[in-house]
Every structure is written in C-alpha cells, then in structure tokens.
Amino acid sequence: MNQLLSQEWDKVFPKNENVNHCKVTFKNHFGIELAADMYAPKNAKGKLPAIACSGAFGAVKEQHSGLYAQEMAARGFITIAFDPSFTGESGGEPRYMHSPDIDVEDFQAAVDFLSVQENVDADKISIIGICGWGGMALQTACLDTRIKATVAITMYDMSRVAGNGYFDSSDNEEARYQMRLAINKQRTVDFKNGTYALAGGVIDPLPEDAPWFVKQYHAYYKTPRGYHPRSLNSNNGWNVTAGTSLMNTRLFTYASEIRSAVLLVHGSEAHSRYMSEDAFKLLKGDNKELYIVDGACHCDLYDGGDKKYIPFDKIETFIRENLK
C-alpha cells in the first residue's frame, strides 16, 4: 500500500461497520498509479462478484462513488471506488487533466485489478459510473467484454456537453469555432507561463440568478453535505484546457454493439435526463433498461438527497440477474 494515501476515514458519508475497508493502488496501461478504496462485506467467504465505481466528473472516491461502493459491499460484493488519473490521490502529471481514452483505460485497469483478487469471481465483474463517469462507464462497456453489467447513474455525456454546450444550446459550427478559439488561446498562454490555468470548480459564492441545476451542484459540493478538499468540483476545478480532447471526440459510437447488460438510472426532475434517454435509444437487446426515479433531480442520486432516492435494491437486482 502507498503510505502517502490518507489512512483516516475522510469520506463525506458515514462508515458502515458491516463492511471492511482498505486502501489499494494499481497501475493503468499508461503507467499511472490509481488509488482506490476497497470495500468487502465482513465475514465474507469464497469468491464474490465485484464492482468498480467512479464519478462524478471532478469528484473523488471519498464522495459518491465511495458511497455506492460501500453500500454494494454491504450487499455482498467486493468493490472499489477509484480516483481517475490526474485527480485525487491517483497519480498522473500534469494534475487536473483528463482524456476520454485514459478515462476508459482507468475503468479497464480497475477491472484488471479486480480480476486477479483471490476473493473475486473474475467472471462476475460489473462497473458503476456516476454523472460524467456514467458516460465513461458506458463507453468502457463498448470495449471491455469482461464487464457483465454496467450501471450509469444520473449520466452525463461529457463529449456532448463539450461539443454542444448544456441542453445542446451551442450545437452549431460558429459556437464550436468560438470555443476552439478560446481554448487554443489558453493553450498558448499556459505554454508561455509554464503552468495550467484552472477553470474553477462549482461557482462560489452562488449568484442569485444561477441556473437551478448549478444551485443543486453548489448544495452538494460547496457545503458539508458533499465538500471534500481533494474534489475538483469542491475547489478550483479542472484545467481550462482539460476538455480539449472531448471537444474533438464523440462517445458511444459503438453503443449499439454492447452485448452485456446496461442499466441507466436517472431522476425524473434532472436537468441531464435527456442524456440518458438519448443514450438508451442507442442500446440494443433485452438486457438494457432505463430506470427513472420519480421526483429526483440530478444531485439527488449522488447521495440520495433528503428522500433517499438512490434505488440500491434495483441496482443490486439488475446486476445479480445479469451475472448468471
């Protein structure tokens, strides 16, 4: 174990005493060391099914991915919640960068790691991705045939947002050209300065006229409910130029060829609901499902919100039914 990793319980959710927890590290195919929290049900025997969790985009494993991992471990799975490359306690330089191919590789590296654990049934591995990492989970399912079930929670298609803006409001050539001008100007500035300008996390203080979904992000990332000192969204955010590759890439090209099971979970009131609905239209086969949580907004599926919206029973049932 990397002794530089935090050893105290520094999650934004309470510890479940029915679950064992430890820190682990593993490398992806780019040689980047990833840090993860590993959870296992106490007194478990034999080889168990496993789940790798990550997300949201700009979050860390001490936030919602860890919550999902711990809960699924309490339900009988070996789980890990990992920090993506360049973020949190994972390695990779420069910090606060990302690329969709590395994002997918991180999920695959997590599957690699789980596949060789003595207490894991390597034929029963699934993944859970939240928000922007829900999209990356679906993208990984397009490629990795070892994954038996993929669950995308309150999913964002980050390539669609990068190319079209929120709600496809900038889906035209001129708008994209202006975005390219701005981001490439910033690349020149960064190169001259020898540093990377940060885009800023969730805006704080919150303007009175902020969109309602931005207010929801603030209520999670900028308050004790979900704030974490290593979270990009809680603090200074990604590098301004971090989204360069997403602006030139589109996810889900081969989504129609996914043969393994996929569950898309979204809130009925989420501003991002259209992304799961459109992604679901790309999927084929009777092992695909879109599950809408009535009354839930986007961030309610991060931690359950005040009405405990996360459908853990549904998630567990779906995964177990598709491990057979």
C-alpha positions as semicolon CSV with decimal commas, in nm:
position;residue;x (nm);y (nm);z (nm)
1;M;0,000;0,000;0,000
2;N;0,119;0,353;-0,077
3;Q;0,179;0,502;0,268
4;L;0,119;0,853;0,128
5;L;-0,250;0,775;0,092
6;S;-0,477;0,909;0,362
7;Q;-0,544;0,641;0,622
8;E;-0,814;0,813;0,827
9;W;-1,184;0,786;0,740
10;D;-1,219;1,109;0,542
11;K;-1,535;1,031;0,345
12;V;-1,841;1,254;0,323
13;F;-2,059;0,956;0,421
14;P;-2,058;0,751;0,744
15;K;-1,867;0,428;0,775
16;N;-2,067;0,106;0,761
17;E;-1,938;-0,119;1,037
18;N;-2,055;-0,427;0,847
19;V;-1,800;-0,356;0,574
20;N;-1,422;-0,388;0,577
21;H;-1,227;-0,104;0,413
22;C;-0,869;-0,060;0,297
23;K;-0,667;0,148;0,051
24;V;-0,522;-0,013;-0,264
25;T;-0,328;0,103;-0,568
26;F;-0,284;-0,033;-0,920
27;K;-0,144;0,092;-1,249
28;N;-0,325;0,151;-1,577
29;H;-0,174;0,085;-1,921
30;F;-0,034;0,439;-1,932
31;G;0,173;0,361;-1,622
32;I;-0,032;0,589;-1,399
33;E;-0,086;0,462;-1,046
34;L;-0,450;0,477;-0,944
35;A;-0,562;0,499;-0,581
36;A;-0,879;0,331;-0,464
37;D;-1,081;0,248;-0,157
38;M;-1,160;-0,122;-0,144
39;Y;-1,469;-0,246;0,039
40;A;-1,568;-0,601;0,132
41;P;-1,850;-0,747;0,341
42;K;-1,729;-0,864;0,680
43;N;-1,702;-1,238;0,731
44;A;-1,731;-1,297;0,355
45;K;-1,616;-1,636;0,232
46;G;-1,523;-1,767;-0,111
47;K;-1,512;-1,573;-0,434
48;L;-1,762;-1,288;-0,462
49;P;-1,888;-1,078;-0,753
50;A;-1,712;-0,742;-0,782
51;I;-1,789;-0,386;-0,886
52;A;-1,562;-0,093;-0,981
53;C;-1,709;0,253;-0,915
54;S;-1,608;0,604;-1,017
55;G;-1,755;0,951;-1,057
56;A;-1,879;1,207;-1,079
57;F;-1,665;1,405;-1,321
58;G;-1,441;1,613;-1,095
59;A;-1,540;1,426;-0,779
60;V;-1,321;1,196;-0,571
61;K;-1,367;0,848;-0,426
62;E;-1,447;0,996;-0,086
63;Q;-1,771;1,133;-0,228
64;H;-2,049;0,949;-0,414
65;S;-1,852;0,667;-0,579
66;G;-1,737;0,560;-0,233
67;L;-2,093;0,573;-0,104
68;Y;-2,207;0,342;-0,384
69;A;-1,908;0,111;-0,336
70;Q;-1,961;0,077;0,038
71;E;-2,333;0,011;0,001
72;M;-2,281;-0,253;-0,266
73;A;-2,017;-0,418;-0,047
74;A;-2,272;-0,434;0,235
75;R;-2,492;-0,620;-0,014
76;G;-2,233;-0,889;-0,079
77;F;-1,993;-0,753;-0,345
78;I;-1,621;-0,682;-0,342
79;T;-1,599;-0,321;-0,457
80;I;-1,352;-0,045;-0,527
81;A;-1,407;0,327;-0,569
82;F;-1,113;0,481;-0,752
83;D;-0,981;0,827;-0,827
84;P;-0,930;0,878;-1,202
85;S;-0,588;0,962;-1,340
86;F;-0,457;1,312;-1,261
87;T;-0,707;1,361;-0,976
88;G;-0,748;1,290;-0,606
89;E;-0,490;1,051;-0,466
90;S;-0,416;0,893;-0,804
91;G;-0,101;0,975;-0,997
92;G;-0,051;1,144;-1,331
93;E;0,102;1,474;-1,435
94;P;0,004;1,743;-1,503
95;R;-0,271;1,748;-1,247
96;Y;-0,639;1,804;-1,327
97;M;-0,623;1,682;-1,687
98;H;-0,830;1,409;-1,848
99;S;-0,888;1,242;-2,181
100;P;-1,168;1,002;-2,274
101;D;-0,928;0,727;-2,377
102;I;-0,748;0,748;-2,041
103;D;-1,083;0,765;-1,860
104;V;-1,187;0,438;-2,025
105;E;-0,846;0,287;-1,954
106;D;-0,888;0,372;-1,585
107;F;-1,210;0,170;-1,571
108;Q;-1,041;-0,116;-1,756
109;A;-0,746;-0,103;-1,516
110;A;-0,993;-0,131;-1,228
111;V;-1,137;-0,443;-1,393
112;D;-0,781;-0,575;-1,436
113;F;-0,717;-0,528;-1,065
114;L;-1,040;-0,691;-0,954
115;S;-0,991;-0,983;-1,191
116;V;-0,684;-1,109;-1,006
117;Q;-0,805;-1,072;-0,646
118;E;-0,828;-1,403;-0,462
119;N;-1,171;-1,319;-0,320
120;V;-1,321;-1,209;-0,654
121;D;-1,504;-1,419;-0,911
122;A;-1,338;-1,284;-1,226
123;D;-1,636;-1,390;-1,435
124;K;-1,871;-1,167;-1,235
125;I;-1,737;-0,812;-1,258
126;S;-1,955;-0,504;-1,312
127;I;-1,898;-0,128;-1,312
128;I;-2,089;0,172;-1,180
129;G;-2,026;0,521;-1,317
130;I;-2,184;0,839;-1,185
131;C;-2,258;1,161;-1,377
132;G;-1,977;1,219;-1,631
133;W;-1,827;0,887;-1,532
134;G;-2,160;0,726;-1,611
135;G;-2,086;0,819;-1,971
136;M;-1,733;0,684;-1,940
137;A;-1,870;0,361;-1,792
138;L;-2,097;0,319;-2,093
139;Q;-1,804;0,395;-2,323
140;T;-1,600;0,129;-2,144
141;A;-1,881;-0,123;-2,189
142;C;-1,848;-0,068;-2,564
143;L;-1,495;-0,209;-2,541
144;D;-1,447;-0,437;-2,240
145;T;-1,618;-0,774;-2,279
146;R;-1,519;-0,878;-1,925
147;I;-1,782;-0,645;-1,782
148;K;-2,106;-0,829;-1,716
149;A;-2,321;-0,531;-1,618
150;T;-2,279;-0,155;-1,643
151;V;-2,481;0,087;-1,430
152;A;-2,472;0,455;-1,529
153;I;-2,615;0,685;-1,262
154;T;-2,751;1,034;-1,349
155;M;-2,535;1,013;-1,661
156;Y;-2,361;1,294;-1,844
157;D;-2,228;1,252;-2,197
158;M;-1,927;1,479;-2,148
159;S;-1,843;1,482;-2,519
160;R;-2,190;1,613;-2,598
161;V;-2,160;1,889;-2,339
162;A;-1,811;1,978;-2,463
163;G;-1,924;1,994;-2,826
164;N;-2,279;2,125;-2,793
165;G;-2,297;2,303;-2,458
166;Y;-2,564;2,238;-2,198
167;F;-2,901;2,139;-2,346
168;D;-2,734;2,149;-2,693
169;S;-2,761;2,528;-2,676
170;S;-2,434;2,572;-2,869
171;D;-2,481;2,298;-3,126
172;N;-2,365;2,495;-3,428
173;E;-2,041;2,548;-3,615
174;E;-1,987;2,910;-3,510
175;A;-2,032;2,838;-3,141
176;R;-1,789;2,547;-3,160
177;Y;-1,541;2,764;-3,351
178;Q;-1,552;3,030;-3,080
179;M;-1,491;2,762;-2,814
180;R;-1,192;2,637;-3,015
181;L;-1,051;2,988;-3,044
182;A;-1,077;3,040;-2,668
183;I;-0,930;2,706;-2,564
184;N;-0,638;2,726;-2,808
185;K;-0,561;3,082;-2,698
186;Q;-0,543;2,946;-2,345
187;R;-0,304;2,670;-2,456
188;T;-0,061;2,934;-2,579
189;V;-0,088;3,129;-2,253
190;D;-0,034;2,814;-2,048
191;F;0,274;2,718;-2,251
192;K;0,425;3,065;-2,206
193;N;0,358;3,059;-1,832
194;G;0,467;2,700;-1,780
195;T;0,156;2,640;-1,573
196;Y;-0,206;2,545;-1,635
197;A;-0,482;2,790;-1,555
198;L;-0,767;2,637;-1,356
199;A;-1,126;2,673;-1,468
200;G;-1,268;2,685;-1,118
201;G;-1,498;2,429;-0,959
202;V;-1,862;2,487;-0,875
203;I;-1,915;2,863;-0,858
204;D;-1,898;3,012;-0,510
205;P;-2,042;3,240;-0,386
206;L;-2,354;3,148;-0,575
207;P;-2,514;3,426;-0,782
208;E;-2,882;3,479;-0,722
209;D;-2,957;3,425;-1,091
210;A;-2,760;3,098;-1,115
211;P;-2,944;2,820;-1,304
212;W;-3,132;2,586;-1,074
213;F;-2,908;2,290;-1,156
214;V;-2,599;2,496;-1,063
215;K;-2,764;2,568;-0,729
216;Q;-2,802;2,193;-0,682
217;Y;-2,432;2,137;-0,752
218;H;-2,347;2,409;-0,502
219;A;-2,569;2,249;-0,240
220;Y;-2,367;1,929;-0,273
221;Y;-2,007;2,025;-0,350
222;K;-1,979;2,351;-0,156
223;T;-2,149;2,255;0,170
224;P;-2,071;1,997;0,439
225;R;-2,313;1,765;0,258
226;G;-2,051;1,676;-0,002
227;Y;-1,747;1,905;0,022
228;H;-1,409;1,734;0,009
229;P;-1,068;1,907;-0,001
230;R;-0,940;1,688;-0,288
231;S;-1,250;1,727;-0,504
232;L;-1,204;1,943;-0,813
233;N;-1,570;2,039;-0,810
234;S;-1,548;2,148;-0,447
235;N;-1,239;2,360;-0,512
236;N;-1,055;2,503;-0,814
237;G;-1,171;2,267;-1,086
238;W;-1,013;2,119;-1,396
239;N;-0,751;2,292;-1,604
240;V;-0,913;2,529;-1,853
241;T;-0,774;2,320;-2,139
242;A;-0,857;1,981;-1,987
243;G;-1,157;1,931;-2,216
244;T;-0,963;1,969;-2,540
245;S;-0,990;1,604;-2,645
246;L;-1,359;1,586;-2,553
247;M;-1,425;1,874;-2,793
248;N;-1,287;1,658;-3,074
249;T;-1,433;1,320;-2,972
250;R;-1,780;1,173;-2,951
251;L;-1,865;0,891;-2,714
252;F;-2,095;0,593;-2,776
253;T;-2,002;0,528;-3,141
254;Y;-2,033;0,153;-3,076
255;A;-2,304;0,165;-2,809
256;S;-2,539;-0,038;-3,029
257;E;-2,287;-0,324;-3,019
258;I;-2,277;-0,361;-2,639
259;R;-2,389;-0,716;-2,566
260;S;-2,357;-0,702;-2,187
261;A;-2,626;-0,564;-1,959
262;V;-2,672;-0,188;-1,914
263;L;-2,887;-0,004;-1,659
264;L;-2,928;0,372;-1,695
265;V;-3,066;0,539;-1,380
266;H;-3,185;0,897;-1,390
267;G;-3,407;1,131;-1,189
268;S;-3,734;1,245;-1,341
269;E;-3,651;1,607;-1,249
270;A;-3,284;1,602;-1,351
271;H;-3,168;1,864;-1,599
272;S;-2,946;1,595;-1,751
273;R;-3,222;1,337;-1,805
274;Y;-3,214;1,385;-2,183
275;M;-2,863;1,240;-2,198
276;S;-2,966;0,903;-2,052
277;E;-3,280;0,896;-2,263
278;D;-3,084;0,958;-2,583
279;A;-2,810;0,711;-2,490
280;F;-3,071;0,446;-2,418
281;K;-3,204;0,481;-2,773
282;L;-2,863;0,364;-2,898
283;L;-2,868;0,040;-2,700
284;K;-2,998;-0,292;-2,830
285;G;-3,107;-0,613;-2,661
286;D;-3,343;-0,714;-2,386
287;N;-3,074;-0,674;-2,116
288;K;-3,082;-0,292;-2,138
289;E;-3,301;-0,075;-1,913
290;L;-3,371;0,293;-1,846
291;Y;-3,491;0,339;-1,488
292;I;-3,638;0,677;-1,394
293;V;-3,650;0,773;-1,026
294;D;-3,965;0,976;-0,971
295;G;-3,907;1,318;-0,814
296;A;-3,528;1,301;-0,809
297;C;-3,305;1,573;-0,951
298;H;-2,951;1,521;-1,079
299;C;-2,766;1,554;-0,747
300;D;-3,023;1,353;-0,551
301;L;-2,860;1,043;-0,700
302;Y;-2,519;1,147;-0,563
303;D;-2,612;1,076;-0,203
304;G;-2,984;1,006;-0,206
305;G;-3,094;1,358;-0,118
306;D;-3,348;1,417;0,155
307;K;-3,574;1,139;0,031
308;K;-3,311;0,865;-0,011
309;Y;-3,367;0,849;-0,385
310;I;-3,087;0,607;-0,478
311;P;-3,253;0,279;-0,589
312;F;-2,995;0,042;-0,443
313;D;-3,238;-0,251;-0,445
314;K;-3,293;-0,203;-0,818
315;I;-2,920;-0,173;-0,886
316;E;-2,839;-0,488;-0,689
317;T;-3,117;-0,689;-0,851
318;F;-3,019;-0,580;-1,202
319;I;-2,653;-0,666;-1,153
320;R;-2,719;-1,003;-0,990
321;E;-2,969;-1,106;-1,259
322;N;-2,710;-1,035;-1,526
323;L;-2,423;-1,224;-1,362
324;K;-2,582;-1,560;-1,442
